[in-house]
Amino acid sequence: MSKLLGQLQQARALHQQGQLARARAIFEKILKSQATNLDALNALAVIAGQSRDFKRAVRLFDQSLKLDPDNAATYCNRGLALHELEDFTSALASYDRAIALKADYAVAYYNRGNSLKELQDARAALASFDRAIAIDPGFAVAHYNRGVVLETLGDREAALASYQRAATLKPDYTEAHYNRGVMLQALGRSAAAIESYDAAVALDPRHAAAHSNRGVGLATLRQSKAALDSFNRAIAIKPDFANAYFHRGNTLLDLKEYASSVASYDRAIALGCDAAGLYGSRRHAKMQMSDWHDYEAETRALTARIERDEPASPPFHVLLMSDSPGLQRRAASAWVRSEFPQRLSAEGEKYPRHSKIRVGYFSADFHVHATMYLIAQLFEEHDRSCFDIAAFSFGPDNQDSMRSRIRAACADFHDVRHQSDADIAMLARSLQIDIAVDLKGLTQFSRPGIFAHRAAPLQASYLGYPGTMGANYIDYLIADRTLIPQAHEHHYHERLILMPHSYQVNDATRRIADVVFSRHELGLPHSGFVFCCFNNNFKITPATFDVWMRILRRVEGSVLWLYQDNIAAAENLRREAATRGIDAARLIFAAFMPSPEHLARHRAADLFLDTLPYNAHTTASDALWAGLPVLTRSGEAFASRVATSLLTALRLPELITCSYEDYEELAVALAGDPRRLAALREKLARHRLTTPLFDTRLFTRNLEAAYREAYARYHADLPIENMHVEARDKP
């Protein structure tokens, strides 16, 4: 007997030391001399499991249970082996038997929860984890797996609480810190998420996913250089980390390192990445450089993905690629379904009627920005006796003059950049905002998730995004009939608020500097016709550029004055000109200038040439406000008809064309007919302050009429329908 006891002790010691083969040999020797020795039998079963011979483990546990049918621990261990064999139903039965024998068996409840999770019975799994925790509140891994189940059920807040509890109970629990970060990130709490990822990488410096997600959080906070460092660390640890390459590409794009961005996207694609937006973002990085290699093939491939309803591109990039309103709607709908699904019921709380309609404007751009150049005066012109205006800023606080101006014009200004989408929506609802106006749409730094959580009973998209958002939670799109002809209405998911003149608000107080630049100061030749386009270079497509080069060829001595986004784009555009037989020196690039001086330099140009499929928007207003005629070619979609809308409101239809042929002919004709062009300039000068486009007060009264009608319909329980705002002559 003492010999047997000695053998058992020796085998157990070897087992604890991890010397499985030597321990197994002694336990088997014991069983040969004593076939009913439960200690040896159970130990061999456990060793079989540790050796991943789960079938043998089950057989040995079955033998043990024949000898000791009421052993709860044996049933629990048998369940673990069956679980590893992916026989989850049998594992569940084994755990149930263990619990029947031992009602307070926390480990059995925990294991039972894991098998139920694999059987995709999340609710039952949650109940099992809850029971394990009730028996043993300090069961950290049960809290963790409870969080995993809650995450699958979509209850992010509860999942976050479970991961937090697991990390508190077990501070060295790397995955609890990591998953806590994932939940915080999903809830839009990027700063707190980064802290969790920091805790995870402190425990495991080679946790590649934590480094990568930390980078995503930093990028969200616009700390792009720090984000890039995190992605580089993730890739150094895991060189085949496709998703890290994708996010690294996004960050390099934001840092304007376009060639490196494309290379990072290419690596992600080579590694099999299928992240939402990958192909469209790669194409946009190339367009930033005016790199048109494989332009047509890549456009066809991206179009095919969108037509399969894949979220293949951020929708804004599709506006730059195609003027098909149908394709744009498909791209937006696929994107919103994938990235920003509706979070709450569309039936929000119905507030009582307010004495003043509460309008909230939401943007990342409450600072010196193109959108604010257009809209700033609107905030000042709102009728404060009838409207309470609030601004919700989720962009940087640059502490510039424009931000101060917007603050002064609004009854309330909320800096919400560090709050989650849900928290911002709840703030708006606590303030009983009646109409939430999204000034960003689906552009860079937008926050559609705020509106997915229903920030207000009525939600509208305006100005920042020239197209449909394809989202059930956006009720209205503010547009005009020129932008969206009746035959195209079905391409827009929202109901339309159709403004009477142009949808675009303008600031009639914008200052044009008194300085008169010489051509020499601007780098322009002493003589010759100056065509210009100060649009971003990424709006320039090969088709538009072809027409421009034909125009230069036909107008002797003329030059094309462009805005320089980056050196690579300038070099590529010059090279493209040369391949079309045009001296590259005839392309002249303008550097950045402050707005008043930028407006003033328009006087040195003779004619602004618009782009297609994405027209000049703020840049067209800049030119027209400065007195420079804008020649446009009208397309099919919203973004392709903005300049047409502006010119229509200015009563200058003679500058609107509908084909590249007419566009080219008119540009050449105006360049060759100084009197005709001078007459157009004179007409523009007369209409600039006498037609509706730059009458901000009139525009504000019209927009307020739309708000009143939408508000009245809502409180009358009438359906959301298109609204045609009646034109008025005076504000």
ZAZA-87586 format. One record per residue (C-alpha): residue in one letter; x, y, z. Coordinates in steps of 0.25 Angstrom, whole numbers, plus 2048, in hexadecimal, padded with zeros to 3 digits. Example, Ala and Ser with C-alpha at 12.3 -4.5 7.8 and 13.67 -1.06 7.14 Angstrom:
! residues 2
A8317EE81FS8377FC81D
! end
This chain:
! residues 731
M800800800S80B809804K8128067F6L80580A7EFL8048177F7G81281A7F3Q8108177E4L8038217E5Q80B82C7EBQ81782A7E1A80D82A7D6R8058377DBA81283E7DDL81783B7CFH80983F7CAQ80A84C7D1Q81884F7CBG81284D7BDQ81A83F7BAL80E8397B4A81482D7AER81B8287BBA80F82B7C3R8068237B9A80F8177BAI80E8167C9F7FF8187C9E7FE80D7BFK8078047C7I7FE8077D3L7F18037CBK7F77F67C7S7F97F27D5Q7EC7F87DAA7E27FA7CET7D88017D7N7E180C7DCL7D98197D9D7E48227DCA7ED81C7D1L7E181B7C8N7DD8297C9A7EB82E7C8L7ED8277BCA7E182D7B6V7E683B7B9I7F38387B3A7ED8337A7G7E58407A6Q7F28487A8S7F884079DR7EC843794D7E8835793F7DA838797K7D382C792R7DC82379BA7D982D7A6V7CA82B7A5R7CC81C7A5L7D481D7B2F7CA8267B8D7BE81C7B4Q7C68117BBS7C881A7C7L7B981D7C8K7B580E7C7L7BD80D7D4D7B981A7DAP7AC81E7D4D7A982A7DDN7B68317DBA7B28407D7A7C18437D3T7C28387CAY7B683C7C2C7BB84A7C1N7C98457BCR7C283C7B2G7BA8487ADL7C784F7ABA7CC8447A2L7BF84379AH7BF852798E7CD851792L7C8846789E7BD850785D7B284778AF7AC853791T79E84C793S7A484079BA7AE84A7A2L7A18517A7A79B8457ACS7A78417B4Y7A884F7BAD79984E7BER79B8417C5A7A78477CDI79E8527D1A7938487D5L79D8427DEK7A384F7E3A79985B7E2D7A38657E6Y7AE8617DCA7B286E7D6V7BC8687CCA7B285F7C6Y7A986A7C4Y7B48727BEN7B88667B4R7A98647B1G7A88737ADN7B48717A3S7AD86579DL7A086D79BK7A8878795E7AD86E78BL79F869788Q79B878786D791878791A796886796R78B8887A0A78D87B7A7A79C87C7A7L79A88A7AEA7918847B8S79C8797BBF7A78837BDD79E88B7C6R79C87F7CEA7AB87C7CFI7AD88A7D4A7A288A7DEI7A987E7E4D7B78847E3P7B78937E1G7C68937DFF7C688A7D3A7CD8937CAV7CD88A7BDA7BE8897BFH7BC8987BFY7C58987B2N7BD88E7ABR7B08947B0G7B58A17A9V7B789979CV7A989479CL7A38A279FE7AC8A7793T7A689D78AL7988A178FG79B8B078BD79B8B579AR7A88BC799E7A68C47A6A7A48B77AEA7AF8B07A7L7B88BB7ABA7B48BA7B9S7B78AB7B9Y7C58AD7B3Q7C88B87BDR7C48AF7C8A7CD8A47C3A7D98AE7C2T7D68B37D0L7D68A57D6K7E28A17CEP7EB8AD7CBD7F48A47C2Y7E989F7BAT7EE8A47ACE7E28A07A4A7D88A77AEH7E08B47ACY7E08B279DN7D18AF79BR7CE8BA7A5G7D58C379BV7CE8BD78FM7C08C0796L7C48CE799Q7C98D178BA7BC8CB786L7B48D578FG7BC8E178AR7C58E3796S7D28E3790A7DA8E979BA7D68DF7A5A7D88D479BI7E68D8799E7E88D77A8S7E38C87A7Y7EC8C579BD7F88CB7A3A7F58C27AFA7F48B67A5V8028B979EA8088BC7ACL8058AD7B0D8088A87A2P8118B179AR80F8A778EH8008A978DA7FF8AD77FA7F08AF77FA7F08B878BH7FB8C1784S7F38C1777N7E68C577ER7ED8CF787G7F18D5779V7E38D6775G7DF8DD782L7EA8E7780A7E68E9771T7D88EC776L7DE8F777FR7E68FC773Q7F38F9779S7F88F376CK8078F276FA8058EB77CA7FA8E2775L8058DF76AD80F8DA774S8058D177AF8018CA76DN8108C976AR8128C2777A8078B8774I80C8B5767A81A8B376CI8158A9776K80B8A276BP8118A575DD80489F757F7FA8A775FA7F18AC753N7E88B475BA7F38BC761Y7F98BF753F7EB8C474FH7EA8CE75BR7F88D2759G7F48D674BN7E98DE750T7F28E5759L7FC8E874FL7F18ED746D7EE8F7751L7FC8FB753K7FD8FE744E8078F3741Y7FF8EE735A80A8E572FS80C8DE73CS7FD8DD73EV7FB8D6731A8078CC734S8008C9742Y7F38C673BD7F98BE731R8008B573CA7F28B4743I7EC8AF736A7F78A5733L7F589F741G7E689D73FC7E08A9746D7D28AC743A7D08B874CA7C48C2749G7C98CD741L7D78C773DY7D58C872EG7CF8D572DS7D98DB737R7E58D672FR7DF8DC722H7DD8E972AA7EC8E972EK7F08E871FM7E68F371BQ7EC8FC726M7F98FB71ES7F28FB710D7F88EE70EW7EF8E8703H7F68DB700D7EB8D06FEY7E18DB700E7D68D46F7A7D88C66FCE7D88CA70AT7CC8D2709R7C58C6702A7C98BD70DL7C58C6718T7B78C9711A7B58BA710R7B78B871FI7AE8C3722E7A38BD719R7A58B0721D7A18B972EE7AF8B8734P7B38C373DA7BF8C4734S7C18D3735P7BE8DF73EP7B38E5737F7B98F3735H7C48EC72CV7B98E7723L7B38F5721L7C18F871BM7C18EC712S7B38EC70CD7A78F570AS79D8E970AP7948ED715G78F8DE715L79E8D9718Q7A08E4722R7938DF72AR7988D172AA7A68D572FA7A08DD73AS7958D273EA7A08C773FW7A98D0747V79F8D4751R79A8C6753S7A88C1755E7AE8CD75DF7A28D5763P7968CC765Q78A8D276CR78C8D077BL77E8D5780S7708D477CA76C8DF772E7618E277BG7688EB785E7628F3791K7578FD78CY75A90A793P750915797R74F92078DH75992B790S75793A790K76493A787I76892F77ER775929783V77E926777G78C91F77AY79792076FF7A1915770S7AF91676AA7BE91476CD7C1921764F7BD92C76EH7CA93376BV7D193975FH7CC92F754A7C5930746T7B892C74CM7B8937756Y7BC94174BL7AE93E745I7A593D752A7AB94675CQ7A195175AL79594875AF797946769E79795576BE78B957762H78294D769D776953770R77995277FS76A955782C76694877BF77293F77CD77C93A786I78893777FA79392D785A7A092877FF7A691B782S7B591B77FF7BC90D77DG7C8913776P7D591A77CD7D4927784N7DE92F77BQ7DA93C783D7D9944777S7D094F772M7C694776BR7C493E778S7C294B780R7B8950776I7B0943776R7B0943785A7AB951786A7A094E77CC79A942783A792941790D79A935794F7A793078FH7AA921793D7B991C792V7B690D791R7C290878AH7C68FF796Q7B88F9797S7B28EC790D7A88ED785A79D8E778FD7A18F179AI7A08FD790A7938F878BM78E8F7799L79390579CA78B90A791R77F903795S7809087A4L78091679EQ774912796I77A916788D76E91677EI776916771A785910770V78C915764D79890D760L7A2916759K7AC90B756G7A48FF750L7AE8F474CT7BA8FD74AQ7C88FC752F7C68FD761S7B78FC760R7AF8F576BP7A38EE765G7A28E6772I79C8F2779F7908F2770A78F8E3770H78C8E477FR7828EF77BA7868FC781A77990377EP76B8FF779L76E90576BQ77C904765A78190B758S78E90A750Y79391774BL79E91E743G7AA915747Y7A790973FP7A190B731G7998FE730T7908F4736M7958EE743G78D8E1741A7898E174FN77B8DE755Y77E8E8761I7808F4758D7728F9755Y77590574CL780909742I78091973FA78291B730D77B922725R77491E718T78092170FL789917717I77E90C718P77490C70CQ76790570FA76B8FA706H7778F770FE7708F871DH7708E871EH77F8E871FY77F8F072CH77B8E8739E7778F5740R76A8FD73EL76E90A738I76E91973DL76E920730M77392E731P76E939728H77B93E721S787936725Y78992D731Q797933734V79793E73FN7A294873DD7A8952746A7A6960740T7B096674AR7BC95F745R7C8969743I7D096A736A7DD970739D7E097E733V7ED97972DV7EF97871EF7F896E71BS80196F70ER802963705H811962708E80E961717L804955714G80E94E70BL8059516FFP80B9556F1H80A9646EES8009616E3G7F69576DEF7E99516E2V7E894B6F0F7DF93F6F2C7DF93B701C7D993070AF7DC931719N7D592471CN7DD919723N7E591271AF7DE90471DK7D290A716I7D990A709T7D68FE700P7DD8FA6F4A7D08FD6ECT7D090B6F1F7DF90D6EFD7DE9086E1V7D49146DEW7DC91E6E5M7E891A6DDR7E091B6D0I7DC9296D4L7EB92D6D7R7EF9286C9R7E49306C3V7E693D6CBE7F49416C7G7FC9476D2S7F29436DDV7F693C6EAL7EF9346F5W7F0939703L7EE92E70DY7EE92D71CQ7FA924721D7F691A72BN80391272BI810911723A80D90471DA7FF908717A806914711E81190B70BN807901706L7FE90C700R8099126F9R80E9056F3E7FF9026EFA7FF90F6E7A80C90C6E0T8068FE6DCR7FB9066D5G80490F6CEI80391B6D7D80F9226DDA80F91F6ECA81392D6EFR8059316EBL80092B6F8I803935703F800931711A7FB93A71CA80093972BF7F793A737M7F394873BP7EA94D746S7DB94F741P7DB95E73FE7E795E736H7E395172FL7D695872BA7DE964726R7E795C71DH7DB957715R7DB96470FA7E7960707A7E0955700D7D79566F4L7CE9496F5F7CC93E700L7CB9306F9D7C2927702T7C5918704L7BC90C702P7B6903708Y7B990B715N7B791A712A7BD925719H7B4928725T7BB93272FT7C5935724A7BA93971BS7B4942725D7C2948727A7C494B719L7B6951717W7B7959723A7C495F71EG7BE962711L7C4957708P7BB9506FFV7B9941701L7B79376F5T7B192A6F9R7AD91D6F2S7A09186F9G7A09096FCE795900702A7988FF711F79790A71CA7A690C71DS7A690D70ER79C91870DV7A0922718A7A692C70FT79A92C707S79292F713L79A93B717L79A940709T78B93E708A789946715L79295170FR78A951702L79694E6FAP7919416F2E79A9456E6L7A693F6EEI79F9316F0T7A29266E5C79E9186E5S7A99116DDY7B89126DCE7B79166CED7AE9226D1Y7B79256DDE7C49256D5E7BD92E6CAL7B89386D4A7C69396DBV7CD93B6CEA7C29456C9L7C394D6D6A7D294E6D5G7D29536C7D7C795D6C9P7CB9676D4R7BE9706D2R7B59646D5L7BD9606E1A7BE96E6E6A7AE96F6E5L7AD9626EDR7B69686F8E7AE9746F8K7A196C6F9L7A7964704A7AB97170BR79D97670AH79696970FR7A096671AL79996F724T78B96F71DT78896071BP785956726L79294F727F799958730D78D95D737T790956745R78495C74CL77A958741F78094A741T77F949750R77094D750N76E942745L77593874DE76D93C75AA76093A752A76592C74FY76892975ER75A92F762E753926758A75B91975CY75891C76AA74991F768R748912760Y74F90A76BH74690F776A73990D76DD73E8FE76CL73F90075DP7498F7755I7568FD751E754901742N75C90A738M75A91973BH75B924730V75F931737E75893C731A76094772BR760955731D76696272CK76996873AP76F962746
! end
